[in-house]
Amino acid sequence: MKNSSGKSALAAVLASTGLLLAALAGPALAQARPAEQLDVLDEPGRVPTAEEEQLPPQYQRQVVFFRTNEAPGTIVVDSSQRFMYLVAGNGRAIRYGIRVGRDGFRWSGLQKITRKQEWPDWRPPPEMIERQPYLPRFMAGGPGNPMGARAMYLGATVYRIHGTNQPQTIGSAVSSGCFGMLNSDVSDLYDRVNVGTKVVVYQTAPL
């Protein structure tokens, strides 16, 4: 009996210690979770500050060397690296930092821009409403709109290239499959492409 009581007491101490360690480890594990895996919810009405729109150097708009067989004027999306390229020819492209779809929402393939819209209205699709029932069913275009300053619609899909009122998400995988950009970057791209522009989306860009 004595040994049995001793083992029970030891088990209780170990269990309580384990609970304490788990409680202490919880915040650390949450902080260690990669940002690109976070599920960032849309924030209708949020207007970003100028400081938030200062991206890390690698995601800032810039002209880079870019090897591709795609014709100048083609948009190439590298989801794995969080970059969008507008092919300029002569081995160069304009590179933009983007946010992409989170796990289970990333896709690849060929599309074309079928429509362009300045300061688009936002109508969350039914699938998004089901996941986030508190979202508005409609929101007029403007600085606080999650669609941002410009939108380019891809084929007959629900996917778009658009701005965002959450610039801190650029470089992350947090969307439902759309490609988000800084408002200044999406406006720049919008002015450079036309309806009918070819869009090539890779999960991992070919070498």
Helices and strands as residue ranges (DSSP letters): H 2-32, G 35-37, G 51-53, G 57-59, E 62-65, E 75-78, E 83-89, E 92-97, E 100-101, E 109-118, H 126-131, E 150-154, E 160-162, G 167-169, E 173-175, E 179-180, H 183-192, E 198-202
